[in-house]
Amino acid sequence: MRLSIKKLLVAVAACSMVLPLVACGQSGDSGAKDANGKPIVKIAVSKHSLTKKMSEMKWPKELEAACDCTIEWQEVSSDWDQKKQAMFTAGEIPDMILKGVYLNDMATYGSLFEDLTDDIGKIQVLPSDKKGYWPKTVSRRYINKQWLDKLGLSVPTNWDELYNVLKAFKTQDPNGNGQADEIPMDFISPGTGGFGDFQPVILLGSLGLSYTTSDGYGGSGYYVQDGKVGTFLTDDRYKTLVEFLNKLWSDGLINKEAFTHDYSQSQATTRGDGDTAKVGFTWGYSASDRFGVKLADQYVSMGQIKHDANQTEKLYYDYANDRTVYSQSALAIPRTPSIWISA
């Protein structure tokens, strides 16, 4: 019987309901054990550079206890695709990989993976399901409430109020460090990974335009409203948004690196310097992810705001769709992993 692999399958499958997990690979150290005689499981994990080390998290320890094994983590935070392809080509891969093996990998390297029929049924890859755990929207609007309170301002409810708040953030030293280092607005640069092709597009909901599309973020421009298919790229409301953003840019209220920094650089910016925040307003799916645990409490999530105070058009919000809740990131098992141990 393959006792260890079954224990690990059950443990990881339970975790995969919360996290987008993937696993695959094989190790050259067949049957390796630690000093206490427990099997050693080598797991590579593709993770963000700002994410805590696996040894500092709670759930990896619970996973280790559940499978009664010792896990050796191989943490990869850059160039994952290249490293993965090198692993697969050489056939020198760990016992599992978390968050990083997709269906297209199976098409090319499927022979490396075990058919899980004997364990859970005729299936080779387990998808991840975050429904019930994932935020209802992946693009919340966050504003620094501590800055607002210090300057005697309220959370903005329309574009004019947002402009005035951002102006105050730039000129009145809300983080109190005596330096003009505040960034009133920031967003994740288009095409650099993370969430959102162009996050300010979310403000189209202020103009009564339902912008959420099949790609999850409105990047293609297509939408369906009143039974008609359109693209906001040729809609006058998009022009209105661009004019507003141009005003913010011209007045130095948008991070000058917003269109060039990558996802990691953007995260580093919003996470500030220790307890000192640098960004006043941005988008993200959770405060702790966007700002880090030290600064998260300074921010509050905003609802959609109006274009102007007298607006009567319906406001639209961006909700997480199936693309963000369900993922092909999967759990896969190699054909000859080191953790297959005879009873």
KEKOL-27554 format. One record per residue (C-alpha): residue number from 1; residue in one letter; x, y, z negated. Coordinates in Angstrom, 3 decimals. Last residue first. Layout:
BEGIN
+-----+---+----------+----------+----------+
|   k | r |       c1 |       c2 |       c3 |
+-----+---+----------+----------+----------+
| NUM | A |        X |        Y |        Z |
...
+-----+---+----------+----------+----------+
END
This chain:
BEGIN
+-----+---+----------+----------+----------+
|   k | r |       c1 |       c2 |       c3 |
+-----+---+----------+----------+----------+
| 343 | A |    3.579 |   -0.912 |   -4.154 |
| 342 | S |    5.505 |   -0.058 |   -1.023 |
| 341 | I |    6.564 |    3.542 |   -0.634 |
| 340 | W |    5.698 |    5.819 |    2.256 |
| 339 | I |    7.245 |    9.071 |    0.983 |
| 338 | S |   10.146 |    9.082 |    3.441 |
| 337 | P |    7.763 |    9.743 |    6.321 |
| 336 | T |    7.574 |    7.297 |    9.245 |
| 335 | R |    4.641 |    8.261 |   11.473 |
| 334 | P |    4.564 |   11.853 |   10.267 |
| 333 | I |    1.465 |   13.194 |    8.454 |
| 332 | A |   -0.679 |   16.110 |    9.587 |
| 331 | L |   -2.578 |   18.706 |    7.556 |
| 330 | A |   -3.804 |   21.599 |    9.624 |
| 329 | S |   -3.754 |   25.163 |   10.771 |
| 328 | Q |   -6.643 |   24.943 |   13.212 |
| 327 | S |   -8.327 |   27.588 |   11.093 |
| 326 | Y |  -11.825 |   28.236 |    9.841 |
| 325 | V |  -12.694 |   31.399 |    7.925 |
| 324 | T |  -10.848 |   33.888 |   10.153 |
| 323 | R |  -12.090 |   32.639 |   13.494 |
| 322 | D |  -15.491 |   31.840 |   11.985 |
| 321 | N |  -16.191 |   35.513 |   11.432 |
| 320 | A |  -15.044 |   37.937 |    8.764 |
| 319 | Y |  -17.291 |   40.974 |    8.683 |
| 318 | D |  -16.556 |   44.347 |   10.246 |
| 317 | Y |  -19.187 |   46.865 |    9.259 |
| 316 | Y |  -21.660 |   48.931 |   11.217 |
| 315 | L |  -23.370 |   52.187 |   10.257 |
| 314 | K |  -26.840 |   52.967 |   11.571 |
| 313 | E |  -27.190 |   56.391 |   13.156 |
| 312 | T |  -28.659 |   59.166 |   10.974 |
| 311 | Q |  -25.601 |   61.388 |   10.615 |
| 310 | N |  -25.980 |   64.592 |    8.620 |
| 309 | A |  -22.699 |   64.240 |    6.683 |
| 308 | D |  -20.604 |   63.499 |    9.748 |
| 307 | H |  -18.998 |   60.396 |   11.242 |
| 306 | K |  -20.290 |   58.388 |    8.302 |
| 305 | I |  -18.144 |   56.122 |    6.147 |
| 304 | Q |  -18.053 |   52.317 |    6.011 |
| 303 | G |  -17.692 |   51.152 |    2.421 |
| 302 | M |  -14.535 |   51.790 |    0.481 |
| 301 | S |  -12.362 |   49.347 |   -1.481 |
| 300 | V |  -10.525 |   50.778 |   -4.452 |
| 299 | Y |   -6.793 |   51.177 |   -4.978 |
| 298 | Q |   -4.597 |   51.844 |   -8.027 |
| 297 | D |   -5.218 |   48.319 |   -9.336 |
| 296 | A |   -3.312 |   46.816 |   -6.387 |
| 295 | L |   -0.082 |   48.656 |   -7.207 |
| 294 | K |    1.927 |   46.147 |   -9.255 |
| 293 | V |    0.248 |   43.051 |   -7.803 |
| 292 | G |    1.161 |   43.869 |   -4.218 |
| 291 | F |   -0.328 |   46.598 |   -2.047 |
| 290 | R |   -1.794 |   44.805 |    0.960 |
| 289 | D |   -2.004 |   41.283 |   -0.447 |
| 288 | S |   -3.203 |   42.332 |   -3.904 |
| 287 | A |   -5.731 |   44.761 |   -2.425 |
| 286 | S |   -7.339 |   42.151 |   -0.192 |
| 285 | Y |   -8.294 |   41.972 |    3.495 |
| 284 | G |   -6.461 |   45.103 |    4.605 |
| 283 | W |   -6.932 |   48.688 |    5.818 |
| 282 | T |   -5.213 |   51.942 |    4.878 |
| 281 | F |   -5.477 |   55.123 |    2.799 |
| 280 | G |   -3.094 |   56.792 |    0.321 |
| 279 | V |    0.247 |   55.135 |    0.982 |
| 278 | K |    3.450 |   55.661 |   -1.061 |
| 277 | A |    2.596 |   54.160 |   -4.437 |
| 276 | T |    5.075 |   54.407 |   -7.296 |
| 275 | D |    4.989 |   51.490 |   -9.742 |
| 274 | G |    7.955 |   49.769 |   -8.077 |
| 273 | D |    8.516 |   51.524 |   -4.779 |
| 272 | G |    5.549 |   51.251 |   -2.461 |
| 271 | R |    3.661 |   48.084 |   -1.581 |
| 270 | T |    2.088 |   49.893 |    1.365 |
| 269 | T |    5.511 |   50.377 |    2.949 |
| 268 | A |    6.673 |   46.781 |    2.428 |
| 267 | Q |    3.455 |   45.526 |    3.994 |
| 266 | S |    4.008 |   47.696 |    7.056 |
| 265 | Q |    7.585 |   46.469 |    7.371 |
| 264 | S |    6.422 |   42.863 |    7.201 |
| 263 | Y |    3.721 |   43.415 |    9.831 |
| 262 | D |    5.980 |   45.179 |   12.299 |
| 261 | H |    6.693 |   48.903 |   12.416 |
| 260 | T |    6.255 |   50.680 |   15.748 |
| 259 | F |    2.803 |   52.239 |   16.024 |
| 258 | A |    2.455 |   53.193 |   12.357 |
| 257 | E |    6.038 |   54.434 |   12.025 |
| 256 | K |    5.037 |   58.127 |   11.960 |
| 255 | N |    2.588 |   57.258 |    9.168 |
| 254 | I |   -0.626 |   59.151 |    9.890 |
| 253 | L |   -1.395 |   62.517 |    8.248 |
| 252 | G |    1.226 |   64.512 |   10.149 |
| 251 | D |   -1.220 |   67.178 |   11.310 |
| 250 | S |   -0.912 |   66.106 |   14.940 |
| 249 | W |   -1.527 |   62.478 |   13.947 |
| 248 | L |   -4.721 |   63.289 |   12.055 |
| 247 | K |   -6.026 |   65.390 |   14.936 |
| 246 | N |   -5.094 |   62.658 |   17.399 |
| 245 | L |   -7.016 |   60.178 |   15.242 |
| 244 | F |  -10.109 |   62.375 |   15.485 |
| 243 | E |   -9.765 |   62.728 |   19.263 |
| 242 | V |   -9.279 |   58.967 |   19.592 |
| 241 | L |  -12.487 |   58.358 |   17.602 |
| 240 | T |  -14.526 |   60.702 |   19.780 |
| 239 | K |  -13.118 |   59.044 |   22.907 |
| 238 | Y |  -14.211 |   55.692 |   21.479 |
| 237 | R |  -17.694 |   57.126 |   21.036 |
| 236 | D |  -17.717 |   58.167 |   24.674 |
| 235 | D |  -17.561 |   54.463 |   25.635 |
| 234 | T |  -15.088 |   53.275 |   28.258 |
| 233 | L |  -12.800 |   51.405 |   25.833 |
| 232 | F |  -15.874 |   50.607 |   23.736 |
| 231 | T |  -16.698 |   47.821 |   26.139 |
| 230 | G |  -20.291 |   46.870 |   26.861 |
| 229 | V |  -22.653 |   43.914 |   26.886 |
| 228 | K |  -26.337 |   44.756 |   26.525 |
| 227 | G |  -29.003 |   43.230 |   24.284 |
| 226 | D |  -29.283 |   46.300 |   22.079 |
| 225 | Q |  -25.561 |   46.058 |   21.349 |
| 224 | V |  -23.011 |   43.465 |   22.432 |
| 223 | Y |  -19.325 |   44.313 |   22.190 |
| 222 | Y |  -16.161 |   44.103 |   24.263 |
| 221 | G |  -13.037 |   46.126 |   23.469 |
| 220 | S |  -10.597 |   43.237 |   23.669 |
| 219 | G |   -9.114 |   44.154 |   20.288 |
| 218 | G |  -12.452 |   44.129 |   18.508 |
| 217 | Y |  -11.042 |   42.394 |   15.446 |
| 216 | G |  -12.496 |   38.887 |   15.342 |
| 215 | D |  -11.637 |   37.751 |   18.855 |
| 214 | S |  -15.324 |   37.122 |   19.535 |
| 213 | T |  -16.201 |   40.757 |   18.967 |
| 212 | T |  -16.778 |   43.197 |   16.123 |
| 211 | Y |  -17.356 |   46.718 |   17.486 |
| 210 | S |  -20.986 |   47.379 |   16.639 |
| 209 | L |  -21.131 |   51.083 |   17.416 |
| 208 | G |  -23.115 |   53.436 |   15.200 |
| 207 | L |  -20.443 |   56.111 |   15.137 |
| 206 | S |  -19.076 |   55.140 |   11.722 |
| 205 | G |  -18.702 |   51.579 |   13.026 |
| 204 | L |  -16.175 |   53.029 |   15.458 |
| 203 | L |  -14.034 |   53.563 |   12.349 |
| 202 | I |  -13.001 |   49.899 |   12.612 |
| 201 | V |  -10.987 |   50.860 |   15.682 |
| 200 | P |   -8.564 |   52.362 |   13.120 |
| 199 | Q |   -7.247 |   48.789 |   12.616 |
| 198 | F |   -5.684 |   48.321 |   16.038 |
| 197 | D |   -5.021 |   44.657 |   16.865 |
| 196 | G |   -6.042 |   43.597 |   13.391 |
| 195 | F |   -4.767 |   41.277 |   10.756 |
| 194 | G |   -1.130 |   40.230 |   10.594 |
| 193 | G |    0.997 |   40.059 |   13.722 |
| 192 | T |    2.915 |   42.777 |   15.524 |
| 191 | G |    0.522 |   43.375 |   18.440 |
| 190 | P |   -0.966 |   46.615 |   17.179 |
| 189 | S |    0.847 |   48.212 |   14.212 |
| 188 | I |   -0.708 |   47.592 |   10.829 |
| 187 | F |   -2.182 |   50.796 |    9.481 |
| 186 | D |   -1.122 |   53.842 |    7.488 |
| 185 | M |   -2.806 |   57.013 |    6.295 |
| 184 | P |   -1.742 |   59.725 |    3.797 |
| 183 | I |    1.927 |   58.700 |    3.578 |
| 182 | E |    3.369 |   60.336 |    0.445 |
| 181 | D |    7.105 |   61.043 |    0.398 |
| 180 | A |    7.032 |   64.795 |   -0.287 |
| 179 | Q |    8.980 |   64.317 |   -3.504 |
| 178 | G |    8.223 |   65.461 |   -7.050 |
| 177 | N |    7.453 |   61.918 |   -8.209 |
| 176 | G |    3.827 |   62.662 |   -9.078 |
| 175 | N |    2.141 |   60.100 |   -6.805 |
| 174 | P |   -0.394 |   62.789 |   -5.836 |
| 173 | D |    2.260 |   65.227 |   -4.555 |
| 172 | Q |   -0.189 |   67.930 |   -3.377 |
| 171 | T |    0.574 |   68.333 |    0.352 |
| 170 | K |    0.181 |   64.961 |    2.039 |
| 169 | F |   -2.499 |   63.497 |   -0.229 |
| 168 | A |   -4.425 |   66.756 |    0.003 |
| 167 | K |   -4.473 |   66.536 |    3.795 |
| 166 | L |   -5.629 |   62.903 |    3.559 |
| 165 | V |   -8.485 |   63.974 |    1.299 |
| 164 | N |   -9.502 |   66.783 |    3.654 |
| 163 | Y |   -9.485 |   64.461 |    6.669 |
| 162 | L |  -11.524 |   61.834 |    4.811 |
| 161 | E |  -14.068 |   64.480 |    3.816 |
| 160 | D |  -14.427 |   65.524 |    7.436 |
| 159 | W |  -14.720 |   61.893 |    8.541 |
| 158 | N |  -17.540 |   60.989 |    6.155 |
| 157 | T |  -18.095 |   59.525 |    2.667 |
| 156 | P |  -14.734 |   60.325 |    1.087 |
| 155 | V |  -13.962 |   58.872 |   -2.391 |
| 154 | S |  -14.017 |   61.874 |   -4.700 |
| 153 | L |  -11.290 |   64.403 |   -5.450 |
| 152 | G |   -9.940 |   65.875 |   -8.690 |
| 151 | L |   -6.316 |   65.658 |   -7.497 |
| 150 | K |   -5.285 |   63.165 |  -10.200 |
| 149 | D |   -8.503 |   61.205 |   -9.729 |
| 148 | L |   -8.011 |   60.905 |   -5.975 |
| 147 | W |   -4.420 |   59.753 |   -6.405 |
| 146 | Q |   -5.484 |   57.072 |   -8.889 |
| 145 | K |   -8.263 |   56.036 |   -6.501 |
| 144 | N |   -5.772 |   55.190 |   -3.752 |
| 143 | I |   -7.965 |   54.307 |   -0.783 |
| 142 | Y |   -8.667 |   50.925 |    0.794 |
| 141 | R |  -10.858 |   50.202 |    3.821 |
| 140 | R |  -11.574 |   46.485 |    4.066 |
| 139 | S |  -10.555 |   44.691 |    7.247 |
| 138 | V |  -10.722 |   40.931 |    6.779 |
| 137 | T |  -14.337 |   41.047 |    5.666 |
| 136 | K |  -16.312 |   38.528 |    3.672 |
| 135 | P |  -13.099 |   37.675 |    1.802 |
| 134 | W |  -11.958 |   34.026 |    2.062 |
| 133 | Y |  -12.821 |   31.650 |   -0.790 |
| 132 | G |  -16.383 |   30.615 |    0.052 |
| 131 | K |  -15.372 |   29.449 |    3.502 |
| 130 | K |  -11.607 |   28.891 |    3.581 |
| 129 | D |  -11.665 |   25.672 |    5.636 |
| 128 | S |   -8.408 |   24.257 |    6.970 |
| 127 | P |   -8.204 |   21.765 |    9.822 |
| 126 | L |   -7.112 |   18.123 |    9.327 |
| 125 | V |   -5.133 |   16.574 |   12.184 |
| 124 | Q |   -4.838 |   12.972 |   13.392 |
| 123 | I |   -8.359 |   11.658 |   12.896 |
| 122 | K |  -10.094 |    8.300 |   12.989 |
| 121 | G |  -10.969 |    7.895 |    9.332 |
| 120 | I |   -9.620 |    8.979 |    5.929 |
| 119 | D |   -6.639 |    6.801 |    5.046 |
| 118 | D |   -6.516 |    3.917 |    7.511 |
| 117 | T |   -7.501 |    6.194 |   10.386 |
| 116 | L |   -4.857 |    8.831 |    9.569 |
| 115 | D |   -3.057 |    8.473 |   12.913 |
| 114 | E |    0.473 |    9.529 |   12.066 |
| 113 | F |    2.361 |   12.300 |   13.784 |
| 112 | L |    5.571 |   12.373 |   15.814 |
| 111 | S |    3.808 |   11.030 |   18.908 |
| 110 | G |    1.693 |   14.190 |   18.974 |
| 109 | Y |    4.689 |   16.332 |   19.926 |
| 108 | T |    3.491 |   18.063 |   23.081 |
| 107 | A |   -0.296 |   18.082 |   22.745 |
| 106 | M |    0.013 |   18.037 |   18.969 |
| 105 | D |    1.947 |   21.305 |   19.038 |
| 104 | N |   -0.909 |   22.834 |   21.046 |
| 103 | L |   -3.237 |   21.796 |   18.238 |
| 102 | Y |   -1.303 |   23.763 |   15.661 |
| 101 | V |    1.424 |   23.221 |   13.075 |
| 100 | G |    2.432 |   26.227 |   10.941 |
|  99 | K |    0.738 |   26.520 |    7.606 |
|  98 | L |    2.357 |   23.945 |    5.348 |
|  97 | I |    4.763 |   21.458 |    6.879 |
|  96 | M |    5.128 |   17.923 |    5.570 |
|  95 | D |    7.652 |   15.113 |    5.233 |
|  94 | P |   10.431 |   17.231 |    6.652 |
|  93 | I |   11.538 |   17.393 |   10.287 |
|  92 | E |   14.561 |   16.105 |   12.146 |
|  91 | G |   13.002 |   14.907 |   15.388 |
|  90 | A |   15.489 |   17.023 |   17.308 |
|  89 | T |   12.797 |   18.511 |   19.539 |
|  88 | F |   10.344 |   18.866 |   16.669 |
|  87 | M |   12.772 |   20.637 |   14.372 |
|  86 | A |   14.035 |   22.969 |   17.124 |
|  85 | Q |   10.447 |   23.846 |   18.015 |
|  84 | K |    9.710 |   24.652 |   14.390 |
|  83 | K |   12.768 |   26.854 |   14.035 |
|  82 | Q |   11.800 |   28.869 |   17.101 |
|  81 | D |    8.189 |   29.255 |   15.981 |
|  80 | W |    9.193 |   30.140 |   12.405 |
|  79 | D |   11.542 |   32.983 |   13.340 |
|  78 | S |   11.166 |   34.480 |    9.848 |
|  77 | S |    9.839 |   33.579 |    6.404 |
|  76 | V |   10.717 |   29.878 |    6.129 |
|  75 | E |   10.626 |   28.194 |    2.710 |
|  74 | Q |   11.954 |   24.627 |    2.466 |
|  73 | W |   10.372 |   23.289 |   -0.700 |
|  72 | E |   11.600 |   20.109 |   -2.394 |
|  71 | I |    8.585 |   18.512 |   -4.057 |
|  70 | T |    8.962 |   15.993 |   -6.864 |
|  69 | C |    6.216 |   13.383 |   -7.062 |
|  68 | D |    3.243 |   12.341 |   -9.150 |
|  67 | C |    0.864 |   13.373 |   -6.324 |
|  66 | A |   -1.351 |   15.415 |   -8.643 |
|  65 | A |    1.570 |   16.780 |  -10.651 |
|  64 | E |    3.311 |   18.138 |   -7.567 |
|  63 | L |    0.086 |   19.690 |   -6.295 |
|  62 | E |   -0.495 |   21.360 |   -9.667 |
|  61 | K |    3.044 |   22.770 |   -9.571 |
|  60 | P |    2.417 |   24.025 |   -6.027 |
|  59 | W |   -0.846 |   25.638 |   -7.280 |
|  58 | K |    0.741 |   27.796 |   -9.974 |
|  57 | M |    3.204 |   29.874 |   -7.962 |
|  56 | E |    6.726 |   30.867 |   -9.021 |
|  55 | S |    8.457 |   27.796 |   -7.547 |
|  54 | M |    6.774 |   28.516 |   -4.212 |
|  53 | K |    8.585 |   31.839 |   -4.064 |
|  52 | K |    6.269 |   34.831 |   -4.087 |
|  51 | T |    5.054 |   36.262 |   -0.791 |
|  50 | L |    6.916 |   39.300 |    0.540 |
|  49 | S |    8.667 |   37.382 |    3.335 |
|  48 | H |    5.353 |   35.913 |    4.470 |
|  47 | K |    5.211 |   32.139 |    4.533 |
|  46 | S |    5.884 |   29.151 |    6.779 |
|  45 | V |    6.275 |   26.190 |    4.439 |
|  44 | A |    8.533 |   23.173 |    4.786 |
|  43 | I |    7.777 |   20.242 |    2.501 |
|  42 | K |   10.261 |   17.564 |    1.430 |
|  41 | V |    8.743 |   14.973 |   -0.888 |
|  40 | I |   10.995 |   13.291 |   -3.446 |
|  39 | P |    9.580 |   10.106 |   -4.952 |
|  38 | K |    9.658 |    9.908 |   -8.766 |
|  37 | G |   12.381 |    7.782 |  -10.386 |
|  36 | N |   13.102 |   10.230 |  -13.175 |
|  35 | A |   16.404 |   11.383 |  -11.642 |
|  34 | D |   14.630 |   12.121 |   -8.342 |
|  33 | K |   13.799 |    9.612 |   -5.624 |
|  32 | A |   14.618 |    9.257 |   -1.920 |
|  31 | G |   12.679 |    6.496 |   -0.120 |
|  30 | S |   13.959 |    7.368 |    3.334 |
|  29 | D |   16.207 |   10.423 |    3.327 |
|  28 | G |   15.928 |   11.221 |    7.063 |
|  27 | S |   12.714 |   13.090 |    6.647 |
|  26 | Q |    9.653 |   13.202 |    8.841 |
|  25 | G |    7.329 |   15.922 |    9.994 |
|  24 | C |    3.853 |   17.234 |    9.505 |
|  23 | A |    1.683 |   19.359 |    7.279 |
|  22 | V |   -0.511 |   22.391 |    7.717 |
|  21 | L |   -2.420 |   24.334 |    5.105 |
|  20 | P |   -4.640 |   27.394 |    5.407 |
|  19 | L |   -5.436 |   27.729 |    1.703 |
|  18 | V |   -8.603 |   27.234 |   -0.328 |
|  17 | M |  -10.113 |   24.074 |    1.133 |
|  16 | S |   -6.575 |   23.030 |    1.945 |
|  15 | C |   -5.853 |   22.582 |   -1.762 |
|  14 | A |   -8.182 |   19.578 |   -1.983 |
|  13 | A |   -6.701 |   18.081 |    1.188 |
|  12 | V |   -3.247 |   18.558 |   -0.309 |
|  11 | A |   -4.082 |   16.561 |   -3.426 |
|  10 | V |   -5.960 |   13.773 |   -1.634 |
|   9 | L |   -3.274 |   13.381 |    1.020 |
|   8 | L |   -0.543 |   13.494 |   -1.639 |
|   7 | K |   -2.076 |   10.649 |   -3.579 |
|   6 | K |   -2.536 |    8.656 |   -0.384 |
|   5 | I |    1.090 |    9.232 |    0.617 |
|   4 | S |    2.309 |    8.091 |   -2.769 |
|   3 | L |    0.311 |    4.853 |   -2.803 |
|   2 | R |    1.124 |    3.558 |    0.663 |
|   1 | M |    0.000 |    0.000 |    0.000 |
+-----+---+----------+----------+----------+
END
